[in-house]
Amino acid sequence: MTSKMIRPLPRRSRFRGEPPARRSLLRRVLRWGGFASILVAAIVFGGFLRFADSISTMRPPAKPKADAIVVLTGGYQRIDQAVDLLRDGAGKRLLISGAHPSTTPNQIRKMTQGPAELFSCCIDIGYDALDTIGNAREAVNWIHSRGYKTVLVVTNNYHMPRSLSELRYVDPETEFIAYPVVNSDLKTKNWFSDPNAMRVMLAEYGKVLLASARNLTGFGRHAGLRSETTTAEKGP
């Protein structure tokens, strides 16, 4: 058998109909696409670790003081803490933002066991906010109507970064001071091995990324307020 008979077929015969230049371009696209995917995944994962560390180490200020207090609804523990801050003189007035329309001030007072005099003189309840975007707009409207310059923001520690981001997006002039409500000691607890804690952290981190993209581009922002949503649904 001669060498001609066992010589391998030319490369172009094995890849019929596909020019070498096109194959080379496809390989480069796939290679750089793979590198870009790995880089994005590394950035997202690194961002999550940083987010988780900031949440787990977040603590409220020792002696908080501001013109007013805003608490974002989502649990009576938050409202309890905000009422205690108001009672201790950390702010002149309190806004409970995002209450359900069926919830009465008396129900909130009984749940928090707050003094009736405090609720009647110094606590306002906002019913217009539907979500965190709505909380920010409702709170800022209240802040501007009363001329406050510094405001304590009370919400859960994992919810604080997104809340501050939305508030500062709507009102970059007001000084917002974080007062996180810490449900558990995530620093000493292995939250990464707790499915519930991990689920909450991942979900909130995803929301933070979406909120950051939305605030950066302006795309996808909605009203967040019952009054504006109802008006839009009714139409002209």
Secondary structure by P-SEA (a helix, b strand, c coil): cccccccccccccccccccaaaaaaaaaaaaaaaaaaaaaaaaaaaaaaaaaaaaaaccccccccccbbbbbcccaaaaaaaaaaaaaccccccccccccccccaaaaaaaacccaaaaaccbbbbcccccaaaaaaaaaaaaaaacccbbbbbccccccaaaaaaaaaacccbbbbbbcccccccccccccccaaaaaaaaaaaaaaaaaaaaaacccccccccaaaaaaaaacc
